[in-house]
């Protein structure tokens, strides 16, 4: 047994496991922070208590998600020193400052205003509280920007030189930060976060509509989520196509693996819809393909030339099976999202958005779809970059720490056990929070009195407390 390769494989599995657990929380908190900013803005503009109640409802969920993301991110970052010390040494001059900027410009921003957002409404006034909510939302987006800049540089390195010791030396920070794949990946990832949140919010709204279709707060969150699904999903599909063309330009071997193209097509590459990659034989078994459509998508020409894996040395080819299936999962979910969004538009036009139980059940089923699509996209991207950590320049096998396989295996086992218990409990608690019925407290107060239909809070004669103002805002 080659213990060096075993240690590398275990270290890669450990990083994939921890980063997968970590990213589902930022993917949700990025979208939720912006959603909270919209809700709070609508409350200040309209003074509609439904928006305030939804803000308070999702604020708690955001706080738990944000905390879990921070904790999982801290644990994940330690692996750069324990398992990937050679990579840290070689690329640290580029990677380190970018990650430091993320802490200085984003994490401090979020941490500094999070308390005001969560607890400061009655202490600082509406204006400053709204500013804090917006700053937290901006902070999550800035955090995503720096992290994606780091990761994108690893895929499309630019703005550096290599010293005699093989270390990457920064030469042009603008080129490093705005490397060729960064703008495309930033747009694609942020839109993915918004859609992840939209379908989670839509699922919660649909769940409560199935219990009570007259619940105004459930109606509001479901309507807002379906607008997001209908508007953003087509934009995301276009953004994903643009990123794919960028990847074809800079990482053609990854595209070949994603598409299942083991051989180069000089003209008219097919689009393989389904199949089972056979890496040993260099083909896709049981494939269902559409002739020439692959060339049309990748080159915008039916007769375009598309390189296959045979155009690259065997030692530089990425694995095929994981990118092949993960890519199809991501794309398939994207079109399902588009279908639900269009379905909601039809239901809205027909006046059945809040009464279509079939649509509500479909929205509940699609609730986790954003998380699955995000993870599938990351698996496609990161496995497709192999066998390199810095694409084309630093191999994964040359990036690992001099650490024994049993040590990596032991830490991986510990991570799996702790993560499933700790974060499993956290996810369970989040689901409990989402199960609560989102209602305005005043509605409950009115339900207690015999004259609730008049819209007036019962007075002392009915042994009910008098609300300030004496009237309920319907």
C-alpha positions as CSV (number, residue, x, y, z in Angstrom):
1,X,0.0,0.0,0.0
2,X,1.2,3.5,-0.9
3,X,0.7,5.3,2.4
4,X,1.6,8.7,0.7
5,X,-1.3,8.4,-1.7
6,X,-3.5,7.1,1.1
7,X,-2.7,10.2,3.2
8,X,-3.4,12.4,0.3
9,X,-6.8,10.8,-0.4
10,X,-7.8,10.9,3.3
11,X,-6.7,14.6,3.5
12,X,-8.8,15.4,0.4
13,X,-11.8,13.6,1.8
14,X,-11.4,15.4,5.1
15,X,-11.2,18.8,3.5
16,X,-14.2,18.0,1.2
17,X,-16.2,16.8,4.2
18,X,-15.5,19.9,6.3
19,X,-15.9,22.4,3.5
20,X,-19.2,20.8,2.5
21,X,-20.5,21.1,6.0
22,X,-19.2,24.6,6.2
23,X,-20.5,26.0,2.9
24,X,-24.1,25.0,3.3
25,X,-24.3,27.6,6.1
26,X,-22.8,30.6,4.3
27,X,-24.8,29.7,1.2
28,X,-27.9,30.1,3.3
29,X,-26.8,33.0,5.5
30,X,-25.7,35.1,2.4
31,X,-29.2,34.9,1.0
32,X,-31.0,35.2,4.4
33,X,-29.1,38.4,5.3
34,X,-30.3,40.1,2.1
35,X,-33.8,38.7,2.7
36,X,-33.8,40.3,6.2
37,X,-32.7,43.6,4.8
38,X,-35.6,43.5,2.3
39,X,-38.1,42.6,5.0
40,X,-36.9,45.3,7.4
41,X,-37.0,47.9,4.6
42,X,-40.6,46.9,3.7
43,X,-41.5,47.1,7.4
44,X,-40.1,50.6,7.7
45,X,-41.8,51.7,4.4
46,X,-45.2,50.2,4.9
47,X,-45.4,49.6,8.7
48,X,-47.1,46.3,7.8
49,X,-46.7,44.1,10.9
50,X,-46.5,41.0,8.7
51,X,-43.0,42.1,7.5
52,X,-41.9,42.8,11.0
53,X,-43.0,39.4,12.1
54,X,-41.2,37.7,9.2
55,X,-38.1,39.7,10.0
56,X,-38.2,38.5,13.7
57,X,-39.0,35.0,12.5
58,X,-36.1,34.7,10.1
59,X,-33.7,36.7,12.2
60,X,-33.4,33.9,14.7
61,X,-32.8,31.3,12.0
62,X,-30.1,33.6,10.5
63,X,-28.4,34.0,13.8
64,X,-28.1,30.2,14.3
65,X,-27.0,29.6,10.7
66,X,-24.4,32.4,10.9
67,X,-22.9,31.0,14.2
68,X,-22.7,27.5,12.7
69,X,-21.0,28.8,9.6
70,X,-18.4,30.7,11.7
71,X,-17.6,27.7,13.8
72,X,-17.3,25.3,10.9
73,X,-15.2,27.8,9.0
74,X,-12.7,28.1,11.8
75,X,-12.2,24.3,12.1
76,X,-11.8,24.0,8.3
77,X,-9.1,26.6,8.1
78,X,-6.8,24.7,10.5
79,X,-6.3,22.0,7.9
80,X,-4.2,24.4,5.8
81,X,-1.6,24.0,8.5
82,X,-2.1,20.4,9.5
83,X,-2.7,18.6,6.2
84,X,-1.6,21.1,3.5
85,X,1.4,22.9,4.9
86,X,3.4,22.6,1.7
87,X,0.6,24.3,-0.2
88,X,0.4,27.0,2.5
89,X,4.2,27.6,2.3
90,X,4.2,27.7,-1.5
91,X,1.1,29.8,-2.1
92,X,0.9,31.6,1.3
93,X,2.1,34.9,0.0
94,X,-0.9,35.1,-2.3
95,X,-3.6,33.2,-0.3
96,X,-2.8,34.6,3.1
97,X,-3.4,38.3,2.4
98,X,-6.6,37.6,0.6
99,X,-8.0,35.5,3.5
100,X,-6.8,38.2,5.9
101,X,-8.7,40.9,3.9
102,X,-11.8,38.7,4.3
103,X,-11.5,38.8,8.1
104,X,-10.7,42.6,8.2
105,X,-13.4,43.8,5.7
106,X,-16.1,41.2,6.1
107,X,-16.0,39.3,9.3
108,X,-15.3,42.3,11.5
109,X,-18.1,44.1,9.7
110,X,-20.6,41.3,10.3
111,X,-19.5,40.8,13.9
112,X,-19.6,44.5,14.7
113,X,-23.1,45.1,13.5
114,X,-24.7,41.7,14.1
115,X,-25.6,42.5,17.8
116,X,-27.3,45.7,16.7
117,X,-29.2,43.8,14.1
118,X,-30.3,41.1,16.4
119,X,-31.0,43.1,19.6
120,X,-30.8,46.8,18.9
121,X,-34.2,47.8,17.3
122,X,-35.6,49.4,20.4
123,X,-32.3,50.8,21.6
124,X,-30.8,52.6,18.6
125,X,-33.8,53.6,16.5
126,X,-35.2,52.4,13.2
127,X,-32.6,54.2,11.1
128,X,-29.5,52.9,12.7
129,X,-31.0,49.4,13.1
130,X,-31.8,49.4,9.3
131,X,-28.2,50.5,8.6
132,X,-26.9,47.6,10.7
133,X,-29.1,45.1,8.9
134,X,-27.8,46.4,5.5
135,X,-24.2,46.3,6.7
136,X,-24.5,42.7,7.8
137,X,-25.9,41.8,4.4
138,X,-23.1,43.6,2.7
139,X,-20.6,41.9,5.0
140,X,-21.8,38.5,3.9
141,X,-21.4,39.4,0.3
142,X,-17.9,40.9,0.9
143,X,-16.9,37.7,2.7
144,X,-18.1,35.6,-0.3
145,X,-16.1,37.9,-2.6
146,X,-12.8,37.4,-0.9
147,X,-13.2,33.7,-0.5
148,X,-14.2,33.2,-4.1
149,X,-11.2,35.4,-5.2
150,X,-8.9,33.0,-3.3
151,X,-10.5,29.9,-4.7
152,X,-10.7,31.3,-8.2
153,X,-7.1,32.2,-8.2
154,X,-6.3,28.5,-7.5
155,X,-8.2,27.7,-10.7
156,X,-7.0,30.5,-12.9
157,X,-3.8,31.8,-11.3
158,X,-2.6,35.3,-12.4
159,X,-0.5,38.2,-11.3
160,X,2.4,36.3,-9.8
161,X,5.9,35.0,-10.4
162,X,7.6,31.9,-9.0
163,X,10.9,32.3,-7.1
164,X,13.8,29.9,-7.2
165,X,12.3,27.9,-4.3
166,X,9.1,27.3,-6.1
167,X,7.0,29.8,-4.1
168,X,4.4,32.0,-5.6
169,X,5.3,35.7,-5.3
170,X,2.6,38.4,-5.8
171,X,3.3,40.8,-8.6
172,X,0.0,42.4,-9.5
173,X,-2.7,42.3,-6.8
174,X,-5.4,43.6,-9.2
175,X,-4.7,40.6,-11.5
176,X,-4.6,38.3,-8.5
177,X,-7.9,39.4,-7.0
178,X,-9.7,39.8,-10.4
179,X,-8.3,36.6,-11.9
180,X,-10.0,35.3,-15.1
181,X,-12.6,33.1,-13.5
182,X,-13.4,35.2,-10.5
183,X,-16.2,37.5,-11.9
184,X,-18.1,34.6,-13.4
185,X,-17.8,32.4,-10.3
186,X,-18.8,35.3,-8.0
187,X,-22.0,36.0,-9.8
188,X,-22.8,32.3,-10.1
189,X,-22.2,31.6,-6.4
190,X,-24.1,34.6,-5.1
191,X,-27.1,33.9,-7.3
192,X,-26.9,30.3,-6.0
193,X,-27.0,31.6,-2.4
194,X,-30.1,33.7,-3.2
195,X,-31.9,30.7,-4.8
196,X,-30.9,28.4,-2.0
197,X,-32.5,30.8,0.5
198,X,-35.5,31.4,-1.8
199,X,-36.4,27.7,-2.0
200,X,-35.8,27.2,1.7
201,X,-38.1,30.2,2.5
202,X,-40.6,29.0,-0.1
203,X,-40.7,25.5,1.5
204,X,-41.3,26.9,4.9
205,X,-44.1,29.2,3.6
206,X,-45.6,26.3,1.7
207,X,-45.5,24.1,4.8
208,X,-47.5,26.6,6.8
209,X,-49.9,27.3,3.9
210,X,-50.8,23.6,3.9
211,X,-51.7,24.0,7.5
212,X,-53.5,27.3,7.1
213,X,-53.8,28.9,3.7
214,X,-55.1,32.1,5.4
215,X,-51.9,32.7,7.3
216,X,-50.8,36.1,5.9
217,X,-47.2,35.8,7.0
218,X,-46.9,32.4,5.2
219,X,-48.5,33.9,2.1
220,X,-46.0,36.7,2.1
221,X,-42.9,34.6,2.5
222,X,-44.2,32.1,-0.1
223,X,-45.0,34.9,-2.6
224,X,-41.6,36.6,-2.2
225,X,-39.8,33.2,-2.5
226,X,-41.6,32.3,-5.7
227,X,-40.9,35.8,-7.2
228,X,-37.2,35.1,-6.6
229,X,-37.4,31.7,-8.1
230,X,-39.2,32.9,-11.2
231,X,-36.9,35.9,-11.8
232,X,-33.4,34.7,-10.6
233,X,-33.4,31.1,-11.9
234,X,-33.3,32.1,-15.6
235,X,-30.5,34.6,-14.8
236,X,-28.6,31.8,-12.9
237,X,-28.9,29.5,-15.9
238,X,-27.4,32.2,-18.1
239,X,-24.7,32.9,-15.5
240,X,-23.9,29.2,-15.3
241,X,-23.5,29.0,-19.1
242,X,-21.1,32.0,-19.1
243,X,-19.0,30.4,-16.4
244,X,-18.9,27.2,-18.4
245,X,-17.6,29.0,-21.4
246,X,-14.9,30.7,-19.2
247,X,-14.0,27.2,-17.8
248,X,-13.7,25.9,-21.3
249,X,-11.2,28.7,-22.1
250,X,-9.0,28.2,-19.0
251,X,-9.7,24.6,-17.9
252,X,-10.7,22.6,-20.9
253,X,-9.8,19.3,-19.2
254,X,-12.4,20.0,-16.6
255,X,-15.1,20.6,-19.2
256,X,-14.1,17.3,-20.9
257,X,-14.6,15.4,-17.6
258,X,-17.9,17.2,-16.9
259,X,-19.2,16.4,-20.4
260,X,-17.9,12.8,-20.4
261,X,-15.8,13.5,-23.6
262,X,-13.0,11.0,-23.5
263,X,-12.1,11.7,-27.1
264,X,-11.7,14.9,-29.1
265,X,-14.5,15.8,-31.5
266,X,-13.2,17.7,-34.5
267,X,-16.8,18.5,-35.5
268,X,-20.2,18.1,-33.9
269,X,-19.7,16.9,-30.3
270,X,-22.8,15.3,-28.8
271,X,-24.4,16.4,-25.5
272,X,-24.4,13.3,-23.3
273,X,-27.5,13.6,-21.1
274,X,-27.0,10.4,-19.1
275,X,-24.7,7.5,-18.9
276,X,-22.1,5.8,-16.7
277,X,-18.5,6.9,-17.2
278,X,-16.1,4.0,-17.8
279,X,-12.7,5.5,-17.1
280,X,-10.8,2.3,-17.5
281,X,-12.1,1.9,-21.1
282,X,-12.3,5.6,-21.9
283,X,-16.0,5.8,-22.8
284,X,-19.4,6.5,-21.3
285,X,-21.5,3.3,-21.2
286,X,-25.3,3.3,-21.7
287,X,-25.2,6.9,-22.8
288,X,-28.2,8.9,-24.0
289,X,-26.9,11.7,-26.2
290,X,-28.1,14.4,-28.5
291,X,-25.9,14.7,-31.6
292,X,-24.0,18.0,-32.1
293,X,-25.7,19.8,-29.2
294,X,-22.5,19.7,-27.1
295,X,-20.7,21.7,-29.8
296,X,-23.5,24.1,-30.0
297,X,-23.5,24.8,-26.3
298,X,-19.7,24.9,-25.8
299,X,-18.7,26.6,-29.1
300,X,-22.1,28.1,-30.3
301,X,-21.6,26.2,-33.5
302,X,-23.0,22.8,-34.5
303,X,-19.7,21.9,-36.1
304,X,-17.4,23.3,-33.4
305,X,-14.3,21.4,-32.3
306,X,-14.4,20.2,-28.7
307,X,-11.4,18.7,-27.0
308,X,-11.6,15.5,-25.1
309,X,-9.5,14.0,-22.3
310,X,-7.3,12.4,-24.9
311,X,-5.9,15.9,-25.7
312,X,-4.2,16.0,-22.3
313,X,-1.4,13.9,-20.8
314,X,-2.9,11.1,-18.6
315,X,-1.2,12.5,-15.5
316,X,-3.0,15.8,-16.0
317,X,-6.5,14.5,-16.5
318,X,-9.1,15.0,-13.7
319,X,-11.3,12.2,-12.5
320,X,-14.5,11.8,-14.6
321,X,-17.1,10.1,-12.5
322,X,-17.7,12.7,-9.8
323,X,-17.7,15.8,-12.0
324,X,-19.8,14.0,-14.6
325,X,-22.6,13.1,-12.2
326,X,-22.3,16.2,-9.9
327,X,-22.6,18.5,-12.9
328,X,-25.8,16.7,-14.1
329,X,-27.3,16.9,-10.6
330,X,-26.6,20.7,-10.5
331,X,-28.0,21.3,-13.9
332,X,-31.0,19.1,-13.3
333,X,-31.9,20.9,-10.1
334,X,-31.5,24.2,-11.9
335,X,-34.2,23.3,-14.5
336,X,-36.4,21.9,-11.8
337,X,-36.1,25.3,-10.0
338,X,-37.0,27.0,-13.3
339,X,-40.1,24.7,-13.6
340,X,-41.3,25.6,-10.1
341,X,-40.7,29.3,-10.8
342,X,-42.8,29.2,-14.0
343,X,-45.4,27.1,-12.3
344,X,-45.7,29.7,-9.6
345,X,-46.2,32.4,-12.2
346,X,-49.1,30.4,-13.8
347,X,-50.6,29.9,-10.3
348,X,-50.2,33.6,-9.5
349,X,-52.0,34.5,-12.8
350,X,-54.8,32.1,-12.1
351,X,-55.2,33.3,-8.5
352,X,-54.2,29.9,-7.0
353,X,-50.8,30.7,-5.6
354,X,-52.0,30.3,-2.0
355,X,-54.5,27.5,-2.6
356,X,-52.6,25.1,-4.9
357,X,-51.7,22.3,-2.6
358,X,-49.8,20.5,-5.3
359,X,-47.6,23.5,-5.9
360,X,-47.1,23.8,-2.1
361,X,-46.0,20.2,-1.8
362,X,-43.6,20.6,-4.8
363,X,-42.1,23.7,-3.1
364,X,-41.6,21.6,0.1
365,X,-39.8,18.9,-1.9
366,X,-37.7,21.6,-3.5
367,X,-36.8,23.1,-0.2
368,X,-33.3,21.4,0.2
369,X,-32.7,21.6,-3.6
370,X,-30.5,24.7,-3.4
371,X,-28.2,23.1,-0.9
372,X,-27.8,20.0,-3.0
373,X,-27.1,22.1,-6.1
374,X,-24.5,24.2,-4.4
375,X,-22.7,21.1,-3.1
376,X,-22.9,19.4,-6.5
377,X,-21.5,22.6,-8.1
378,X,-18.5,22.7,-5.7
379,X,-17.8,19.0,-6.2
380,X,-17.8,19.6,-9.9
381,X,-15.4,22.5,-9.6
382,X,-13.0,21.2,-7.1
383,X,-12.7,17.6,-8.3
384,X,-12.5,18.9,-11.8
385,X,-9.4,20.9,-10.8
386,X,-7.5,17.8,-9.9
387,X,-4.7,16.7,-10.0
388,X,-3.7,20.3,-9.1
389,X,-4.2,22.6,-6.1
390,X,-3.0,25.6,-8.2
391,X,-4.2,24.7,-11.6
392,X,-1.4,23.6,-13.9
393,X,1.3,24.7,-11.5
394,X,1.2,22.9,-8.2
395,X,0.0,19.3,-7.9
396,X,-2.1,18.1,-5.0
397,X,0.4,15.3,-4.4
398,X,3.1,18.0,-3.9
399,X,0.9,20.1,-1.6
400,X,0.3,17.7,1.3
401,X,2.0,17.9,4.6
402,X,4.5,15.1,5.6
403,X,1.8,13.4,7.7
404,X,1.0,9.7,8.1
405,X,-2.2,8.2,6.8
406,X,-3.3,6.9,10.2
407,X,-3.1,10.4,11.7
408,X,-5.3,11.8,8.9
409,X,-7.7,8.9,9.2
410,X,-8.0,9.4,13.0
411,X,-8.8,13.1,12.6
412,X,-11.2,12.5,9.8
413,X,-13.1,10.0,11.9
414,X,-13.2,12.5,14.8
415,X,-14.5,15.2,12.4
416,X,-17.2,12.9,11.1
417,X,-18.4,11.9,14.6
418,X,-18.3,15.5,16.1
419,X,-19.8,17.2,13.0
420,X,-22.8,14.8,12.8
421,X,-23.6,15.2,16.4
422,X,-23.0,18.9,16.8
423,X,-24.2,20.2,13.5
424,X,-26.9,17.5,13.3
425,X,-28.3,19.0,16.5
426,X,-28.0,22.5,15.0
427,X,-29.9,21.5,11.9
428,X,-32.5,19.8,14.0
429,X,-32.9,23.0,15.9
430,X,-33.2,25.1,12.7
431,X,-36.0,22.8,11.5
432,X,-37.7,23.2,14.8
433,X,-37.5,27.0,14.4
434,X,-38.9,26.8,10.9
435,X,-41.8,24.6,12.1
436,X,-43.1,27.4,14.3
437,X,-46.1,29.1,12.8
438,X,-45.3,32.7,11.7
439,X,-48.1,34.8,13.0
440,X,-48.4,38.3,14.3
441,X,-48.9,38.3,18.0
442,X,-51.8,40.7,17.9
443,X,-53.7,38.2,15.8
444,X,-53.6,35.8,18.8
445,X,-54.7,38.6,21.2
446,X,-57.7,39.3,19.0
447,X,-58.6,35.6,18.7
448,X,-59.1,35.5,22.5
449,X,-61.9,38.1,22.5
450,X,-65.6,37.8,21.5
451,X,-65.5,40.9,19.2
452,X,-62.4,40.0,17.2
453,X,-64.3,40.6,13.9
454,X,-64.7,44.2,14.7
455,X,-61.0,44.8,14.7
456,X,-61.1,46.3,18.2
457,X,-59.1,45.0,21.2
458,X,-61.4,44.0,24.0
459,X,-61.3,46.4,27.0
460,X,-61.1,45.7,30.7
461,X,-64.8,44.8,30.9
462,X,-64.0,41.6,28.9
463,X,-61.0,41.0,31.2
464,X,-58.6,41.4,28.3
465,X,-55.6,43.8,28.4
466,X,-56.0,47.1,26.4
467,X,-53.4,47.4,23.6
468,X,-51.9,50.8,23.1
469,X,-54.0,52.7,20.6
470,X,-57.0,50.4,21.1
471,X,-57.1,49.4,17.4
472,X,-55.7,46.4,15.6
473,X,-54.0,47.1,12.2
474,X,-55.5,44.6,9.9
